[in-house]
Amino acid sequence: MKVLVAGCGFVGERAADLLHAAGHAVIGLTHSPESASRLATVKPWRTESCDISSRAAVTALAAKLGASSIDAVLHCASSGRGGAEMYQSVYVDGMRHLTEAFPKAFPLYTSSTSVYPQVEGETVDETSFADPERDTGRLLREAENIALNAKGAVARLAGIYGPGRSFVLKNLLEGKAAIEGNHGQGRILNQIHADDAASALVHLITQRLGGIYNVVDDAQMTQRQCLERLCSIFSVKLPGTREPDPNRKRGWSHKCVSNTKLHASGWAPRYASYFDALSDDPDLASSILGLVQTGESPPPRQPNILLIGLMGSGKTTVGRIVAHMIGFKIVDTDHLIVDATRKSIPEIFATEGEAAFRQRESAALRSLLGKRGCVIATGGGIVTQPRNLPILRHLGYTVWLDADPERLARRTAVNTNRPLLNGEEDPKAKLERLLTERKPIYKSLADLRIKTAELTPQETAYGVMESARVFFAKLRK
């Protein structure tokens, strides 16, 4: 199948990737030649630039590609932040031009669940009333009808989120969130992960399923329900309430969108709920934390102590002493991985490889979001994964236990649980190399650096405890 994907943004690019991976020929359309050139350098599928709001441009594209060679057209171009005028040109005119230029192709238009204007919390499906009052909503419906009249399909997408994009979490961490209306419960949130949105679009295209389909996950919840859980996980206060904003571009609504029809067609989401994605998507929480940590008001850190440093630097030993001194729980990320897999660290490296171990390490770290009152001893290489850094910064006060490689080589010489030191490279040379690679990262993360060469574990632990006490005391003021 040859598929034309008009709009290679947050969802369109993912859909194009999935289609290509499944063996289909993909042509990705972008509005500008610059975007097409950029994508061409990183994607295995073909890219072209075309202004779909121009009938002449789309007609010329059809002549270039051969209109009869295109089996399906996916319209998922964005209007950006534009209003009704952009909706008309990108959605309505763009959909009309594509169906006219490629009359034999199966058309799929990506719309929005915002076309359902219900405000009483009722459950809506594809047969429910969907005639919004706002111009933007009416234009979405007009574009839908163009696809449906061409015997195609419409995918009404719920609120899209994914790595780098989660308005619910980002607004909460930036202090901009509020619970809107519904007697202090807020509107119902209907959401879909970008990966699941893309998989639904591919499902509809490859199965040539005509008609309207709601694309939403399995776990709708009110704003209050969602924010209460997020506040617990990220240690922030529950935001207050406010009246619904009557000036929202697509209007304010309060309804529970059903995905029963899409499920019945054979599709299922990878992330059944937003909180499944928060746990299982390796980049979702990390990416949003990374965005807000660079802002003017970064979110509060959780009341934990983290120990970082090379293998053998005493993180677990010192961590146990600190935890005993202050009544915290000791958590070792390596132990979490061993408990989850029922394999030793060397076994994981031998059977799955280092890359798989690092994925497990990141999952173990994510599992600590929401934990409080812990001393967390981390693996020496946990800092090598960029996705881990925002979570490490968020989890608490970080101390770098810095020991020289010669001393570390002696400590680890009789320890067979260090797979990175196996092999032909001399352990001391390997540790020196690892320290050279990781030192800048340790330094950037650490609130405190302790050189442990002349200190006993007890002395190191006392330094950790006292510095952490002062740090958190200042945060409480």
Secondary structure, DSSP 8 states (H G I E B T S, - for coil): -EEEEE--STTHHHHHHHHHHTT-EEEEEESSHHHHHHHHHH-SSEEEE--TT-HHHHHHHHHHHTGGG--EEEE----TT--HHHIIIIIIIHHHHHHHHSTTSEEEEEEEGGG----S--EE-TTS----SSHHHHHHHHHHHHHHHTT-EEEEE-EEEBTTB-HHHHHHHTT---EESTTTT--EE-EEEHHHHHHHHHHHHHHT--EEEEE--S--EEHHHHHHHHHHHHT-----EE---TT-TT-----EE--HHHHHTT---SSSSHHHHHHH-TTHHHHHHHHHHTSSS-----S-EEEE-STTSSHHHHHHHHHHHHT-EEEEHHHHHHHHHTS-HHHHHHHH-HHHHHHHHHHHHHTTTT--SEEEE--TTGGGSTTHHHHHHHHSEEEEEE--HHHHHHHHTT-S--GGG-SSS-HHHHHHHHHHHHHHHHHHH-SEEEE-TT--HHHHHHHHHHHHHHHHHHHH-
